[in-house]
Amino acid sequence: MSRLKDKFLNVASGNTYMRLVRYLRPYLGRLFAAIACMTLSSVMAVLPPWLLKNIVDDVLIQKDLFMLNFLALGIVLIYLCKAVFSYGQTYLMNWVGQKVIMDIRVQLYDHMQKMSFRYLYKSRIGDLISRITNDVMILQNLVTNVIIDLVVQSITFVAVIIFLLILNWRLAVITFVVLPITAYVLNVASKKLRLVGYEIQEELGRVVAIAQEALSAIRIVRSFATEDEELDKFKGQNKSNFRALMHGMQIHAFLEGAVEVILIGALALILWIGGRDVVAGRATPGELIAFIGYLGLLVQPVRVLSKVVSGVQRGLAAADRIFEVLNVSTEVRPPRSPIVLKDVKGMIDFEDIYFAYEDKNWILRGINLHICPGEKVAIVGHTGAGKSTLVDLIPRFYDPNQGCVRIDGHDVRQLDLKTLRRHIGIVPQDPVLLKGSIAYNIAYGCPWASREDIVEAADRAGILDFVKSLPRGFDTEVGERGVTLSGGQRQRIAIARAIVRNPRILIMDEATSSLDAAMEQHIHESMQRAMEGRTSLIIAHRLSTVRNADRIIVLEKGEIVEEGDHGTLLKREGVYANLYSLQMGEKSRA
């Protein structure tokens, strides 16, 4: 808990309030109108006890029937106005609140889209999703309902105090003695509620993360029969979340009860003293009844404000968690004056590249590599040699720690990111499809692609016959992450998705890893046609797929140790020849 507290206090020490205010600036007109409605509604709410005083003193004691008619009509008009202003405050404040929350949610999602892969890979996606959903919902309650209660009850509280002073300043002084005690209780509880609120959101984020991880890996869970273990893990985290929630409820319940006891005790004391004043003739019965009525009104703002304290602290804790994500800088930042490449030839240069995910733990060391336009280059090496990291620098998924990557002589850090990536087609090792049709997945990111382009890309990827065999053809839904398709089918759709872009640079990261030998050969021939006239980089563990490459680059511990075509490298009897002989030996044994 102390570690959580330290972490929270460091986060909460920022300008959370000012950041929230900045989101309100575009909507200040409606916000001020809402506050005006809140003010008028609060004023209407505190007038009835004053009318009650006149009913007792002027009507019941003085027998004034005109005053009776006037006061009866006045009460109706007061509550009619109060209803109108209450409607205005609710509508306007919810309008402002929903707009603010929409802006925050969109900014948060946009920021997550641009966050560094280093941060995303270290984070639990379920926790990030929880911040977009659960935390934003709690913040929404703060910006709408909690602020309404805060403003309305604060104005009501001040107005009641003023009326109490006008009615009987002696009794009001006794009331004021009680208020600091109540304020102290609220202050102590608010600090604890802020910490507990942050802890609740953290625990809830972990619940979402565990569920998301288990469901996204449901095939693995069932394969290893670990349903019970995952259920126990989920139950355990739910128990932690339950304990955090109950801790918060304990503090909240204690706060509400303590405030009520303090105020009722003060009310009993004032009733005793005020009753003696009426008996002694120092006050009228109407004044005492009105004073007690205002004390009754005073209980409501204080009770609601105790709930507001809880809502504010939970909302600020949620805001801190949201701003914690927004504070994470995007390492790959777009240039201020980006260069837009229109006619890309496909020349790639790696100049003295050093890269590390963590300080000085180099994944790539001093890489210098020139790739000519239209050249087919294969990158091979042991697992962890840095192959995928090297090609990830081309579309600028990362920036190197040292050195630069150039396309057609331009540093990629100076290029327009969207234009750069549109000229690059990527077939990942583990293709992920989105929920939608096959046509949608093939043309993803290419709104200009026609149905003819989609069909041609599917044909080149060797999946056209399969698609035609489906009842709905290209309109067939593939399901979330493509779970309704086999691994090989997903891979071929990913290949078609890269081809349909007609890219100048083609990157294939184990593009045939999920295919059997016969289909691999078919796809290999198709990819050879697709690579014609394009700069192509092929990452492969199966060395049989790279024999026709113009050049093979061998990486070892982040460095280029060998370079040449297939025949040349075999003759050298080095790292590549050793890898090739191992694979061929395994194949022959199989």
LUMMARMI-352322 format. One record per residue (C-alpha): residue in three letters; x, y, z. Coordinates in steps of 0.001 Angstrom, whole numbers, plus 500000, padded with zeros to 6 digits. Each point is the difference from the previous one (the first is absolute). Layout:
N
[r "ALA",[X,Y,Z]]
...
This chain:
590
[r "MET",[500000,500000,500000]]
[r "SER",[502885,502383,500775]]
[r "ARG",[501462,499429,496537]]
[r "LEU",[496599,500706,498461]]
[r "LYS",[499692,503113,502136]]
[r "ASP",[503433,501295,498936]]
[r "LYS",[499197,499331,496368]]
[r "PHE",[496626,501687,500323]]
[r "LEU",[501307,503080,501780]]
[r "ASN",[502646,500475,497333]]
[r "VAL",[497330,499844,497300]]
[r "ALA",[497512,502133,501929]]
[r "SER",[502588,502712,500660]]
[r "GLY",[499461,501257,496446]]
[r "ASN",[497538,502630,498863]]
[r "THR",[497001,497680,499718]]
[r "TYR",[497508,502763,500763]]
[r "MET",[501444,502386,497411]]
[r "ARG",[500113,497303,497344]]
[r "LEU",[496333,499242,500549]]
[r "VAL",[499169,503717,499823]]
[r "ARG",[501748,500235,496615]]
[r "TYR",[497572,497436,498610]]
[r "LEU",[497104,502218,501160]]
[r "ARG",[501217,503159,498215]]
[r "PRO",[498334,499327,496614]]
[r "TYR",[496638,499689,501757]]
[r "LEU",[500176,502902,502466]]
[r "GLY",[496824,501624,498638]]
[r "ARG",[497778,497037,500807]]
[r "LEU",[501930,499359,503212]]
[r "PHE",[499269,503515,501294]]
[r "ALA",[496354,499634,498946]]
[r "ALA",[499858,496724,501952]]
[r "ILE",[501575,501682,503046]]
[r "ALA",[497443,502818,499750]]
[r "CYS",[497194,497424,499996]]
[r "MET",[501610,498249,502984]]
[r "THR",[500194,503301,501888]]
[r "LEU",[496376,500928,499342]]
[r "SER",[498824,496465,500818]]
[r "SER",[501884,500127,503302]]
[r "VAL",[498517,503394,500880]]
[r "MET",[496509,498683,499295]]
[r "ALA",[500693,497023,502256]]
[r "VAL",[500840,502130,503077]]
[r "LEU",[497005,502374,499842]]
[r "PRO",[497226,497689,501396]]
[r "PRO",[501161,500060,503675]]
[r "TRP",[499906,503829,499904]]
[r "LEU",[496429,499797,498720]]
[r "LEU",[499264,497514,502799]]
[r "LYS",[501095,502622,502530]]
[r "ASN",[497442,502458,498603]]
[r "ILE",[497291,497331,499942]]
[r "VAL",[500489,499343,503730]]
[r "ASP",[500421,503618,501126]]
[r "ASP",[497647,501844,497579]]
[r "VAL",[497378,497416,499078]]
[r "LEU",[499671,497638,502950]]
[r "ILE",[500591,502641,502694]]
[r "GLN",[498894,503291,498311]]
[r "LYS",[497150,498317,497994]]
[r "ASP",[500986,501835,496745]]
[r "LEU",[498063,498238,497165]]
[r "PHE",[501529,502172,497237]]
[r "MET",[503454,498895,501075]]
[r "LEU",[498751,496390,499956]]
[r "ASN",[498885,500314,496360]]
[r "PHE",[503233,501779,499037]]
[r "LEU",[502225,497420,501687]]
[r "ALA",[498097,497034,498551]]
[r "LEU",[500366,501400,496461]]
[r "GLY",[503630,500891,500688]]
[r "ILE",[500883,496442,500981]]
[r "VAL",[498519,498666,496746]]
[r "LEU",[501897,502567,497901]]
[r "ILE",[503253,499328,501863]]
[r "TYR",[499881,496260,499323]]
[r "LEU",[498929,500590,496398]]
[r "CYS",[503063,502196,499446]]
[r "LYS",[502152,497474,501848]]
[r "ALA",[498819,497224,497650]]
[r "VAL",[500857,502097,496911]]
[r "PHE",[503465,500880,501288]]
[r "SER",[500643,496392,501090]]
[r "TYR",[499193,498822,496483]]
[r "GLY",[502369,502610,498578]]
[r "GLN",[502867,499088,502321]]
[r "THR",[499599,496262,499351]]
[r "TYR",[499800,500304,496208]]
[r "LEU",[502771,502575,499597]]
[r "MET",[502400,498366,502446]]
[r "ASN",[499524,496567,498465]]
[r "TRP",[500530,501493,496530]]
[r "VAL",[503276,501589,501137]]
[r "GLY",[501040,496866,501898]]
[r "GLN",[499345,497660,497086]]
[r "LYS",[501929,502287,497639]]
[r "VAL",[502975,500150,502367]]
[r "ILE",[499999,496231,500501]]
[r "MET",[499722,499416,496261]]
[r "ASP",[503023,502269,499436]]
[r "ILE",[502020,498209,502687]]
[r "ARG",[499030,496534,498755]]
[r "VAL",[500889,500881,496387]]
[r "GLN",[503305,501583,501041]]
[r "LEU",[500837,497001,502181]]
[r "TYR",[499242,497545,497193]]
[r "ASP",[501937,502087,497476]]
[r "HIS",[502954,500197,502388]]
[r "MET",[499966,496228,500546]]
[r "GLN",[500034,499523,496230]]
[r "LYS",[503223,502016,499827]]
[r "MET",[501712,498703,503129]]
[r "SER",[503363,498325,499752]]
[r "PHE",[500011,496259,499399]]
[r "ARG",[502478,499783,502875]]
[r "TYR",[497321,501294,502408]]
[r "LEU",[497142,498022,498460]]
[r "TYR",[501915,496720,500076]]
[r "LYS",[500787,500523,503691]]
[r "SER",[496405,500924,500880]]
[r "ARG",[496934,497851,500520]]
[r "ILE",[497549,500843,497242]]
[r "GLY",[497067,499244,502304]]
[r "ASP",[501196,502679,502420]]
[r "LEU",[500254,502549,497181]]
[r "ILE",[496482,499098,498856]]
[r "SER",[498807,500433,503588]]
[r "ARG",[501285,503563,499953]]
[r "ILE",[498015,500793,496842]]
[r "THR",[496824,498408,501388]]
[r "ASN",[499797,499799,503810]]
[r "ASP",[502176,502984,500893]]
[r "VAL",[498337,502213,497407]]
[r "MET",[496548,499004,501315]]
[r "ILE",[500988,500960,503550]]
[r "LEU",[501425,503278,498726]]
[r "GLN",[496738,500542,498111]]
[r "ASN",[498104,499746,503301]]
[r "LEU",[502387,502595,501467]]
[r "VAL",[499530,502474,497161]]
[r "THR",[496196,499693,499977]]
[r "ASN",[498237,498832,503169]]
[r "VAL",[502729,500726,502534]]
[r "ILE",[500591,503552,498767]]
[r "ILE",[496239,500679,500054]]
[r "ASP",[499809,498813,503595]]
[r "LEU",[503131,501930,500924]]
[r "VAL",[498744,503316,498601]]
[r "VAL",[496338,499657,501018]]
[r "GLN",[500683,498787,503516]]
[r "SER",[502790,502541,500549]]
[r "ILE",[497712,502878,499002]]
[r "THR",[497198,498548,502105]]
[r "PHE",[502384,499695,502935]]
[r "VAL",[501117,503643,499753]]
[r "ALA",[496425,501240,499544]]
[r "VAL",[498820,498040,503044]]
[r "ILE",[502817,501465,502105]]
[r "ILE",[498962,503515,498965]]
[r "PHE",[496359,499367,500946]]
[r "LEU",[501070,498488,503326]]
[r "LEU",[501970,503159,500834]]
[r "ILE",[497034,502192,499071]]
[r "LEU",[497584,497974,502117]]
[r "ASN",[502062,499559,503189]]
[r "TRP",[503710,500719,500119]]
[r "ARG",[500392,498455,503466]]
[r "LEU",[498702,496628,498879]]
[r "ALA",[501989,500335,496756]]
[r "VAL",[503244,500337,501990]]
[r "ILE",[499264,496671,501693]]
[r "THR",[499484,498507,496542]]
[r "PHE",[503346,501372,498836]]
[r "VAL",[501796,498263,502846]]
[r "VAL",[498824,496677,498594]]
[r "LEU",[501063,500738,496403]]
[r "PRO",[503813,499868,500576]]
[r "ILE",[499583,496562,501560]]
[r "THR",[498080,498857,496934]]
[r "ALA",[502605,501572,497682]]
[r "TYR",[502791,498157,501840]]
[r "VAL",[498206,496667,499601]]
[r "LEU",[499473,500702,496294]]
[r "ASN",[503654,500958,499485]]
[r "VAL",[501382,496849,501650]]
[r "ALA",[497569,497768,498133]]
[r "SER",[500668,501679,496626]]
[r "LYS",[503709,499168,500108]]
[r "LYS",[499278,496364,500752]]
[r "LEU",[497274,499856,497343]]
[r "ARG",[502389,501366,497356]]
[r "LEU",[502501,497235,500695]]
[r "VAL",[497322,497334,500226]]
[r "GLY",[498434,501258,496767]]
[r "TYR",[503292,499619,498172]]
[r "GLU",[500459,496520,501485]]
[r "ILE",[496472,498986,498898]]
[r "GLN",[500695,501087,496419]]
[r "GLU",[503330,498166,499990]]
[r "GLU",[498395,496793,501225]]
[r "LEU",[497152,500308,497486]]
[r "GLY",[502527,500549,497216]]
[r "ARG",[501724,496757,500996]]
[r "VAL",[496661,498148,499901]]
[r "VAL",[499408,501192,496435]]
[r "ALA",[503591,499185,499030]]
[r "ILE",[499781,496402,501282]]
[r "ALA",[496697,499398,498199]]
[r "GLN",[501300,501533,496769]]
[r "GLU",[503208,497968,500047]]
[r "ALA",[498222,496710,500695]]
[r "LEU",[497330,500526,497336]]
[r "SER",[502487,501132,497353]]
[r "ALA",[502073,496861,500677]]
[r "ILE",[497033,497664,500462]]
[r "ARG",[501466,497417,497608]]
[r "ILE",[503166,499741,502102]]
[r "VAL",[497988,499882,503224]]
[r "ARG",[497916,497094,498753]]
[r "SER",[502962,498242,498405]]
[r "PHE",[501808,499867,503330]]
[r "ALA",[496795,499409,502014]]
[r "THR",[500702,503009,502210]]
[r "GLU",[496407,501229,500251]]
[r "ASP",[499953,499393,503760]]
[r "GLU",[503296,501847,500491]]
[r "GLU",[498753,502979,497989]]
[r "LEU",[496713,499935,501931]]
[r "ASP",[501892,499975,503316]]
[r "LYS",[502099,502925,498805]]
[r "PHE",[496856,501893,498976]]
[r "LYS",[498290,499184,503318]]
[r "GLY",[503052,501149,501945]]
[r "GLN",[500131,503323,498193]]
[r "ASN",[496253,500475,500472]]
[r "LYS",[500490,499431,503739]]
[r "SER",[502704,502684,500029]]
[r "ASN",[497653,502335,498158]]
[r "PHE",[497212,499117,502467]]
[r "ARG",[502243,500787,502984]]
[r "ALA",[500952,503361,498496]]
[r "LEU",[496344,500828,499312]]
[r "MET",[498916,499049,503501]]
[r "HIS",[502821,502048,501502]]
[r "GLY",[498715,502993,498080]]
[r "MET",[496417,499286,501058]]
[r "GLN",[501072,499752,503648]]
[r "ILE",[501588,503439,499874]]
[r "HIS",[497030,501445,498132]]
[r "ALA",[497440,498472,502399]]
[r "PHE",[501969,501198,503036]]
[r "LEU",[500259,503485,498505]]
[r "GLU",[496273,500250,499304]]
[r "GLY",[499019,498656,503429]]
[r "ALA",[502482,502172,501923]]
[r "VAL",[498854,503171,498249]]
[r "GLU",[496344,499180,500663]]
[r "VAL",[500592,499337,503706]]
[r "ILE",[501929,503254,500393]]
[r "LEU",[497264,502033,498303]]
[r "ILE",[497102,498361,501832]]
[r "GLY",[501770,500593,503317]]
[r "ALA",[500373,503659,499105]]
[r "LEU",[496316,500132,498963]]
[r "ALA",[498887,498635,503390]]
[r "LEU",[502133,502590,501831]]
[r "ILE",[498621,502857,497903]]
[r "LEU",[496409,498816,500499]]
[r "TRP",[500535,500046,503752]]
[r "ILE",[501583,503488,500053]]
[r "GLY",[497573,501452,497443]]
[r "GLY",[496984,498631,501859]]
[r "ARG",[501133,501813,503143]]
[r "ASP",[500326,503260,497966]]
[r "VAL",[496425,499678,498714]]
[r "VAL",[498688,499339,503510]]
[r "ALA",[501934,503032,501254]]
[r "GLY",[498659,502195,497154]]
[r "ARG",[503398,500586,498375]]
[r "ALA",[498823,498311,496759]]
[r "THR",[496736,499285,498202]]
[r "PRO",[498726,496476,499339]]
[r "GLY",[500292,500623,496246]]
[r "GLU",[503688,500924,500310]]
[r "LEU",[500766,496825,501939]]
[r "ILE",[498053,497820,497551]]
[r "ALA",[501717,501693,497029]]
[r "PHE",[503401,499640,501697]]
[r "ILE",[499418,496290,500554]]
[r "GLY",[498739,499712,496429]]
[r "TYR",[503232,501519,498732]]
[r "LEU",[501981,497660,502209]]
[r "GLY",[498097,497166,498337]]
[r "LEU",[501001,501437,496616]]
[r "LEU",[503572,500275,501273]]
[r "VAL",[500139,496262,500693]]
[r "GLN",[499336,499196,496339]]
[r "PRO",[502903,502039,498534]]
[r "VAL",[502427,498624,502576]]
[r "ARG",[498865,496407,499417]]
[r "VAL",[500146,500430,496226]]
[r "LEU",[503362,501737,500245]]
[r "SER",[501332,496984,501884]]
[r "LYS",[498954,497877,497014]]
[r "VAL",[501434,502639,497668]]
[r "VAL",[503351,499659,501761]]
[r "SER",[499957,496290,499209]]
[r "GLY",[498943,500638,496385]]
[r "VAL",[502592,502741,499507]]
[r "GLN",[502826,497882,501371]]
[r "ARG",[499044,496971,497899]]
[r "GLY",[499637,502250,496953]]
[r "LEU",[503390,501615,500590]]
[r "ALA",[501561,496565,500531]]
[r "ALA",[498523,498928,496642]]
[r "ALA",[501272,503237,498419]]
[r "ASP",[503469,499325,501393]]
[r "ARG",[499989,496529,498411]]
[r "ILE",[498894,501484,496671]]
[r "PHE",[502599,502772,500113]]
[r "GLU",[502603,497439,501016]]
[r "VAL",[499541,498426,496561]]
[r "LEU",[499789,503349,498205]]
[r "ASN",[503276,501032,501667]]
[r "VAL",[501820,497115,498319]]
[r "SER",[501849,501623,497123]]
[r "THR",[499758,498611,496488]]
[r "GLU",[503560,499176,499025]]
[r "VAL",[499262,500035,496281]]
[r "ARG",[498979,503601,499514]]
[r "PRO",[498953,501408,496620]]
[r "PRO",[502330,502680,498611]]
[r "ARG",[498915,503633,500118]]
[r "SER",[500478,500426,496241]]
[r "PRO",[499574,496487,498578]]
[r "ILE",[501247,499064,496553]]
[r "VAL",[497365,498245,497903]]
[r "LEU",[501490,497405,497665]]
[r "LYS",[497836,499588,496929]]
[r "ASP",[502201,497975,497664]]
[r "VAL",[501789,497446,502168]]
[r "LYS",[502732,497988,498285]]
[r "GLY",[500679,497730,502971]]
[r "MET",[503681,500613,500791]]
[r "ILE",[500681,499259,503693]]
[r "ASP",[503095,500884,502029]]
[r "PHE",[500783,499021,503583]]
[r "GLU",[502783,502284,501226]]
[r "ASP",[501877,498980,503155]]
[r "ILE",[496841,498754,501749]]
[r "TYR",[500013,499324,503737]]
[r "PHE",[496764,499049,501710]]
[r "ALA",[499038,498850,503512]]
[r "TYR",[496652,499492,501712]]
[r "GLU",[501765,500665,503287]]
[r "ASP",[503029,502169,500612]]
[r "LYS",[503210,498544,498489]]
[r "ASN",[498440,496566,499567]]
[r "TRP",[500638,500174,496269]]
[r "ILE",[497768,498023,497649]]
[r "LEU",[501703,501476,496921]]
[r "ARG",[503647,501069,499921]]
[r "GLY",[501547,502136,497298]]
[r "ILE",[497810,498806,497105]]
[r "ASN",[501039,501455,496615]]
[r "LEU",[497999,498699,497064]]
[r "HIS",[499146,501349,496555]]
[r "ILE",[497039,498496,498120]]
[r "CYS",[499469,500960,496375]]
[r "PRO",[496553,500720,498522]]
[r "GLY",[498328,496766,498935]]
[r "GLU",[502516,497793,501810]]
[r "LYS",[498786,496890,501844]]
[r "VAL",[501876,499715,503296]]
[r "ALA",[499556,497174,502496]]
[r "ILE",[500893,500459,503672]]
[r "VAL",[500770,496832,501925]]
[r "GLY",[501481,499046,503339]]
[r "HIS",[499305,498314,503291]]
[r "THR",[496976,500974,502092]]
[r "GLY",[500680,503315,501747]]
[r "ALA",[502622,501098,497492]]
[r "GLY",[498066,503237,499302]]
[r "LYS",[498428,499170,496625]]
[r "SER",[496485,501304,500687]]
[r "THR",[501319,502995,501912]]
[r "LEU",[502136,500998,497015]]
[r "VAL",[497094,500047,497537]]
[r "ASP",[497730,501699,502563]]
[r "LEU",[502228,503069,499670]]
[r "ILE",[498971,500439,496346]]
[r "PRO",[496313,500884,500628]]
[r "ARG",[501251,501832,503104]]
[r "PHE",[498345,497842,502627]]
[r "TYR",[503074,500941,502035]]
[r "ASP",[502766,502566,499641]]
[r "PRO",[503597,498824,500366]]
[r "ASN",[501990,501156,503008]]
[r "GLN",[502831,500912,497643]]
[r "GLY",[500288,500289,496248]]
[r "CYS",[497210,500424,497484]]
[r "VAL",[497918,498147,497431]]
[r "ARG",[499603,501609,496586]]
[r "ILE",[497526,499335,497216]]
[r "ASP",[501015,501444,496627]]
[r "GLY",[502577,502072,501884]]
[r "HIS",[497508,501511,502473]]
[r "ASP",[500232,499359,503745]]
[r "VAL",[496727,498248,500927]]
[r "ARG",[499733,502299,503022]]
[r "GLN",[499397,502884,497588]]
[r "LEU",[497340,498222,497932]]
[r "ASP",[496230,500193,500367]]
[r "LEU",[499140,496861,501982]]
[r "LYS",[496737,499103,498277]]
[r "THR",[501429,500453,496513]]
[r "LEU",[503108,498029,500932]]
[r "ARG",[497996,497045,501297]]
[r "ARG",[497662,499998,497016]]
[r "HIS",[502991,499239,497793]]
[r "ILE",[500886,496979,502161]]
[r "GLY",[498226,496650,499970]]
[r "ILE",[500528,497786,503048]]
[r "VAL",[499159,496325,500489]]
[r "PRO",[500550,499285,503730]]
[r "GLN",[501023,496684,501496]]
[r "ASP",[496780,499821,502020]]
[r "PRO",[497325,501606,497798]]
[r "VAL",[497088,501602,501815]]
[r "LEU",[496706,500476,498182]]
[r "LEU",[497318,502430,501061]]
[r "LYS",[496321,499215,500476]]
[r "GLY",[498386,500461,496609]]
[r "SER",[499851,498431,496566]]
[r "ILE",[502886,498449,498087]]
[r "ALA",[499794,502874,497502]]
[r "TYR",[500192,502516,502854]]
[r "ASN",[503090,498324,501422]]
[r "ILE",[501789,499805,496649]]
[r "ALA",[499248,503656,499193]]
[r "TYR",[500675,501188,503570]]
[r "GLY",[501703,503393,499868]]
[r "CYS",[499388,500250,496238]]
[r "PRO",[496588,501626,499524]]
[r "TRP",[500857,500577,496350]]
[r "ALA",[500314,496259,499270]]
[r "SER",[497316,498757,497591]]
[r "ARG",[498440,496538,500075]]
[r "GLU",[502200,499110,497006]]
[r "ASP",[503112,500995,501978]]
[r "ILE",[498859,497861,502927]]
[r "VAL",[499340,496982,497770]]
[r "GLU",[503401,500363,498293]]
[r "ALA",[501799,500260,503361]]
[r "ALA",[498193,496899,501272]]
[r "ASP",[500990,498135,496839]]
[r "ARG",[503668,500901,500410]]
[r "ALA",[499866,498942,503646]]
[r "GLY",[498539,496618,499027]]
[r "ILE",[496731,500370,501906]]
[r "LEU",[497593,500869,497182]]
[r "ASP",[498721,496432,499538]]
[r "PHE",[499332,499666,503714]]
[r "VAL",[498098,503297,500105]]
[r "LYS",[497905,499037,496982]]
[r "SER",[499039,496743,501729]]
[r "LEU",[498386,501913,502861]]
[r "PRO",[496214,500650,499809]]
[r "ARG",[500458,503770,500253]]
[r "GLY",[503408,500190,498334]]
[r "PHE",[501907,503179,500821]]
[r "ASP",[497096,501171,502198]]
[r "THR",[500549,497138,502450]]
[r "GLU",[500576,501179,503572]]
[r "VAL",[503285,498764,501455]]
[r "GLY",[499255,500619,503698]]
[r "GLU",[502084,501954,502481]]
[r "ARG",[503752,499439,499451]]
[r "GLY",[499085,497608,497161]]
[r "VAL",[499196,497113,502342]]
[r "THR",[497691,498379,497448]]
[r "LEU",[502907,499455,497582]]
[r "SER",[502997,497687,500154]]
[r "GLY",[503491,501357,500576]]
[r "GLY",[500923,499523,496362]]
[r "GLN",[496860,501772,498806]]
[r "ARG",[500671,502952,502285]]
[r "GLN",[503555,500146,498718]]
[r "ARG",[498874,500079,496376]]
[r "ILE",[497458,502747,500693]]
[r "ALA",[502816,501972,501633]]
[r "ILE",[502092,499478,496858]]
[r "ALA",[497109,501214,497845]]
[r "ARG",[499605,503014,502305]]
[r "ALA",[503629,500935,499345]]
[r "ILE",[499760,499452,496240]]
[r "VAL",[496828,502050,499479]]
[r "ARG",[501826,503137,501170]]
[r "ASN",[502322,499728,496988]]
[r "PRO",[502902,501028,502268]]
[r "ARG",[503473,500971,498834]]
[r "ILE",[501494,498247,503034]]
[r "LEU",[498834,496541,501061]]
[r "ILE",[500869,498507,503408]]
[r "MET",[499230,496338,500653]]
[r "ASP",[500639,498869,503551]]
[r "GLU",[499696,496196,499841]]
[r "ALA",[497242,500400,497395]]
[r "THR",[499774,496242,499351]]
[r "SER",[500528,498762,503547]]
[r "SER",[496437,498673,500386]]
[r "LEU",[499825,498175,496662]]
[r "ASP",[500663,496412,499107]]
[r "ALA",[502733,499121,497503]]
[r "ALA",[497696,499845,496946]]
[r "MET",[498272,503283,500778]]
[r "GLU",[503319,501573,500946]]
[r "GLN",[501318,499283,496523]]
[r "HIS",[496846,501411,498418]]
[r "ILE",[500157,503159,502108]]
[r "HIS",[503720,500302,499379]]
[r "GLU",[499390,500119,496271]]
[r "SER",[497217,502546,500471]]
[r "MET",[502200,502152,502207]]
[r "GLN",[502759,499880,497421]]
[r "ARG",[497591,501579,497551]]
[r "ALA",[498845,502496,502624]]
[r "MET",[503600,501014,500762]]
[r "GLU",[500858,500802,496399]]
[r "GLY",[500979,503645,499689]]
[r "ARG",[499755,500558,503748]]
[r "THR",[502588,500262,502718]]
[r "SER",[499334,496906,502100]]
[r "LEU",[501273,498915,503394]]
[r "ILE",[499354,496419,501033]]
[r "ILE",[500514,498857,503582]]
[r "ALA",[500091,496234,500113]]
[r "HIS",[500861,497107,502250]]
[r "ARG",[499319,497560,497162]]
[r "LEU",[503073,500593,497897]]
[r "SER",[498476,498110,497090]]
[r "THR",[497805,503063,499375]]
[r "VAL",[502923,502423,499544]]
[r "ARG",[502190,498157,497528]]
[r "ASN",[498814,502193,497121]]
[r "ALA",[500676,503282,501820]]
[r "ASP",[502432,502382,498301]]
[r "ARG",[501838,500322,503288]]
[r "ILE",[499876,498325,503398]]
[r "ILE",[500947,501887,503161]]
[r "VAL",[500985,497874,502995]]
[r "LEU",[499510,501605,503418]]
[r "GLU",[501686,498740,503134]]
[r "LYS",[499503,501793,503345]]
[r "GLY",[498853,503162,498246]]
[r "GLU",[502897,500189,497540]]
[r "ILE",[500365,499123,496319]]
[r "VAL",[502418,497075,499927]]
[r "GLU",[499489,498765,496445]]
[r "GLU",[498634,501347,496721]]
[r "GLY",[499566,498520,496537]]
[r "ASP",[497758,497785,497902]]
[r "HIS",[499034,496440,500902]]
[r "GLY",[502798,498280,498078]]
[r "THR",[502706,502352,501200]]
[r "LEU",[499049,499626,503639]]
[r "LEU",[499904,496210,499792]]
[r "LYS",[503540,499977,498600]]
[r "ARG",[501237,502093,502937]]
[r "GLU",[498880,497284,502412]]
[r "GLY",[499190,502613,502649]]
[r "VAL",[496928,500809,502076]]
[r "TYR",[497575,499782,497066]]
[r "ALA",[501390,496688,498765]]
[r "ASN",[499742,498603,503529]]
[r "LEU",[496366,501133,500338]]
[r "TYR",[499148,498593,496584]]
[r "SER",[501598,496617,500686]]
[r "LEU",[498183,499744,503350]]
[r "GLN",[496637,500670,498361]]
[r "MET",[500629,497643,497115]]
[r "GLY",[501134,497306,502463]]
[r "GLU",[496833,500420,502046]]
[r "LYS",[497931,499877,496826]]
[r "SER",[501647,496792,498805]]
[r "ARG",[499550,498380,503420]]
[r "ALA",[496357,501003,499955]]
